[in-house]
């Protein structure tokens, strides 16, 4: 499974995505995949609930992307609580199960 997140010039997380399957267990029984998926979905839902302008989100089988395109600086700063917690959670899963199951990639933010 690949988990990627985008940092802007001020080192704020502006979006994230996960794709693929971890391959730790059988389909429907993979706790690594389930953990990253649950954290990502909870973060996207939290951002949608707390931001005045919801993030751009797309999901599908083994895929979720979430990007904050339109937010005030104050909202963006507040969203960091959710996004940094997400990243900490995914890093913890990677530490527990290994980089062969969860690959984390940091990218530079470019607005759509």
Residue frames as qw, qx, qy, qz and C-alpha x, y, z in Angstrom:
[[0.000, 0.891, 0.454, 0.000, 0.00, 0.00, 0.00],
 [0.404, 0.238, -0.005, 0.883, 1.20, 3.47, -0.81],
 [0.188, -0.865, -0.410, 0.219, 0.31, 6.47, 1.35],
 [0.436, 0.289, 0.098, 0.847, 1.30, 9.88, 0.00],
 [0.148, -0.856, -0.396, 0.299, 0.84, 13.35, 1.42],
 [0.422, 0.632, 0.140, 0.635, 1.51, 16.83, 0.03],
 [0.415, -0.605, -0.249, 0.633, 3.29, 19.63, 1.89],
 [0.297, 0.915, 0.171, 0.215, 3.03, 23.27, 0.85],
 [0.444, 0.599, -0.281, 0.604, 5.80, 25.89, 1.13],
 [0.336, -0.625, 0.357, -0.608, 4.94, 26.44, 4.82],
 [0.167, 0.187, -0.950, 0.187, 5.22, 22.67, 5.54],
 [0.595, 0.074, 0.426, -0.677, 1.44, 22.33, 6.00],
 [0.279, 0.129, 0.931, 0.197, -0.18, 19.13, 4.81],
 [0.375, 0.275, -0.126, -0.876, -2.56, 20.02, 1.98],
 [0.843, 0.162, -0.178, -0.481, -3.76, 16.58, 0.99],
 [0.364, -0.353, 0.861, -0.035, -3.18, 12.86, 1.05],
 [0.807, 0.214, -0.294, -0.465, -3.98, 9.66, -0.78],
 [0.484, -0.312, 0.817, -0.015, -3.66, 5.98, -0.31],
 [0.746, 0.390, -0.298, -0.450, -3.75, 3.39, -3.03],
 [0.527, 0.300, -0.795, -0.007, -3.28, -0.30, -3.47],
 [0.860, -0.441, -0.142, -0.214, -3.47, -3.06, -0.94],
 [0.325, -0.761, 0.549, -0.118, -0.94, -3.83, 1.76],
 [0.748, 0.291, -0.591, -0.076, -0.76, -7.55, 1.12],
 [0.166, -0.438, 0.734, -0.492, -0.36, -8.32, 4.81],
 [0.447, 0.106, 0.824, -0.333, -3.40, -10.59, 4.88],
 [0.219, 0.366, 0.828, 0.364, -6.09, -12.00, 2.64],
 [0.155, -0.337, -0.289, -0.882, -8.62, -9.64, 1.06],
 [0.589, -0.566, -0.311, -0.486, -11.11, -8.61, 3.71],
 [0.831, -0.488, -0.203, 0.172, -8.77, -9.77, 6.49],
 [0.601, 0.328, -0.152, 0.712, -5.83, -7.38, 5.99],
 [0.399, -0.784, -0.360, 0.311, -5.49, -5.39, 9.22],
 [0.396, -0.286, 0.162, 0.858, -2.77, -3.13, 7.79],
 [0.036, 0.324, 0.552, 0.767, -4.97, -2.10, 4.89],
 [0.323, -0.718, -0.600, -0.139, -7.97, -1.72, 7.17],
 [0.462, -0.607, -0.250, 0.597, -6.02, 0.47, 9.60],
 [0.236, -0.154, 0.268, 0.921, -4.72, 2.90, 6.98],
 [0.101, -0.452, -0.651, -0.601, -8.12, 2.98, 5.28],
 [0.369, -0.731, -0.564, 0.103, -9.95, 3.72, 8.54],
 [0.384, -0.519, -0.091, 0.758, -7.54, 6.52, 9.47],
 [0.156, 0.016, 0.441, 0.884, -7.77, 8.07, 6.00],
 [0.190, -0.566, -0.673, -0.436, -11.56, 7.91, 5.81],
 [0.400, -0.721, -0.454, 0.338, -11.88, 9.38, 9.31],
 [0.322, -0.371, 0.084, 0.867, -9.54, 12.24, 8.37],
 [0.018, 0.229, 0.561, 0.795, -11.43, 13.00, 5.15],
 [0.305, -0.671, -0.651, -0.183, -14.74, 12.94, 7.02],
 [0.424, -0.628, -0.304, 0.577, -13.34, 15.19, 9.76],
 [0.224, -0.164, 0.257, 0.926, -12.08, 17.71, 7.23],
 [0.116, -0.428, -0.651, -0.616, -15.42, 17.69, 5.44],
 [0.389, -0.703, -0.590, 0.077, -17.23, 18.28, 8.73],
 [0.435, -0.657, -0.195, 0.583, -14.98, 21.03, 10.14],
 [0.275, -0.128, 0.315, 0.899, -13.97, 23.06, 7.07],
 [0.378, 0.550, 0.219, -0.712, -16.29, 25.69, 5.60],
 [0.641, 0.529, -0.377, -0.410, -15.37, 24.49, 2.11],
 [0.924, -0.177, 0.336, -0.037, -15.10, 20.70, 2.02],
 [0.267, -0.514, 0.688, 0.437, -11.96, 19.11, 0.62],
 [0.687, 0.401, -0.407, -0.449, -11.91, 17.57, -2.83],
 [0.483, -0.289, 0.815, -0.138, -12.17, 13.84, -2.21],
 [0.742, 0.279, -0.440, -0.422, -12.40, 10.83, -4.50],
 [0.477, -0.341, 0.790, -0.181, -12.56, 7.20, -3.50],
 [0.782, 0.274, -0.411, -0.382, -12.78, 3.83, -5.11],
 [0.982, -0.164, -0.086, 0.036, -11.67, 0.25, -4.64],
 [0.816, -0.194, -0.017, 0.545, -8.35, 0.48, -2.80],
 [0.365, 0.321, 0.120, 0.866, -8.05, 4.24, -3.37],
 [0.173, -0.890, -0.399, 0.135, -8.81, 7.51, -1.58],
 [0.427, 0.221, -0.009, 0.877, -7.51, 10.97, -2.33],
 [0.224, -0.871, -0.417, 0.132, -8.32, 14.12, -0.36],
 [0.458, 0.207, 0.031, 0.864, -7.04, 17.63, -1.16],
 [0.114, -0.795, -0.380, 0.459, -7.66, 20.95, 0.55],
 [0.429, 0.423, 0.350, 0.718, -7.86, 23.46, -2.28],
 [0.109, -0.640, -0.142, -0.747, -10.01, 26.25, -0.83],
 [0.612, -0.615, -0.445, 0.221, -9.52, 27.09, 2.82],
 [0.082, -0.951, 0.157, -0.255, -8.54, 30.17, 4.77],
 [0.388, 0.494, -0.662, 0.410, -5.12, 30.11, 6.40],
 [0.427, -0.354, 0.553, -0.622, -6.80, 29.78, 9.80],
 [0.921, 0.049, 0.111, -0.370, -8.86, 26.78, 8.66],
 [0.769, 0.449, -0.441, 0.112, -5.82, 25.25, 7.00],
 [0.076, 0.500, -0.687, 0.521, -3.82, 25.65, 10.22],
 [0.649, -0.206, 0.463, -0.568, -6.64, 24.06, 12.22],
 [0.923, 0.243, -0.157, -0.254, -6.90, 21.20, 9.70],
 [0.377, 0.562, -0.705, 0.213, -3.30, 20.31, 10.56],
 [0.493, -0.318, 0.657, -0.473, -4.52, 18.71, 13.81],
 [0.898, 0.200, 0.256, -0.297, -6.45, 16.15, 11.78],
 [0.745, 0.605, -0.281, 0.000, -3.85, 15.73, 9.05],
 [0.103, 0.623, -0.712, 0.307, -0.85, 15.41, 11.39],
 [0.651, -0.205, 0.611, -0.400, -2.76, 12.88, 13.49],
 [0.902, 0.383, 0.035, -0.195, -3.47, 10.90, 10.31],
 [0.532, 0.660, -0.509, 0.150, 0.21, 10.94, 9.38],
 [0.248, -0.509, 0.726, -0.392, 1.25, 9.86, 12.89],
 [0.825, 0.005, 0.428, -0.367, -1.21, 6.98, 12.73],
 [0.857, 0.495, -0.136, -0.058, 0.02, 5.78, 9.33],
 [0.271, 0.674, -0.631, 0.271, 3.64, 6.08, 10.47],
 [0.517, -0.367, 0.658, -0.408, 2.80, 4.00, 13.55],
 [0.924, 0.216, 0.224, -0.223, 1.26, 1.30, 11.35],
 [0.656, 0.648, -0.372, 0.104, 4.35, 1.36, 9.15],
 [0.073, -0.622, 0.692, -0.360, 6.62, 1.05, 12.22],
 [0.698, -0.188, 0.573, -0.386, 4.60, -1.89, 13.54],
 [0.876, 0.280, 0.375, -0.118, 4.23, -3.86, 10.29],
 [0.605, -0.202, 0.492, 0.593, 7.04, -2.71, 8.02],
 [0.163, 0.583, -0.255, -0.754, 7.76, -0.62, 4.96],
 [0.033, -0.028, 0.893, 0.449, 7.06, -3.58, 2.71],
 [0.034, 0.557, 0.829, -0.030, 3.37, -3.21, 3.61],
 [0.031, 0.942, 0.304, -0.137, 3.03, 0.59, 3.93],
 [0.549, 0.142, 0.135, 0.813, 5.16, 2.93, 1.83],
 [0.067, -0.883, -0.303, 0.353, 4.93, 6.60, 2.83],
 [0.515, 0.311, 0.286, 0.746, 5.79, 9.25, 0.28],
 [0.087, -0.743, -0.229, 0.623, 6.08, 12.98, 0.88],
 [0.454, 0.497, 0.461, 0.578, 5.36, 15.24, -2.09],
 [0.108, -0.195, -0.056, 0.973, 5.42, 18.97, -2.81],
 [0.291, 0.651, 0.603, -0.357, 2.04, 20.68, -3.08],
 [0.048, -0.026, 0.441, 0.896, 0.95, 22.11, -6.40],
 [0.440, 0.361, 0.438, -0.696, -2.58, 23.56, -6.49],
 [0.483, 0.394, 0.755, 0.202, -5.02, 22.22, -9.08]]
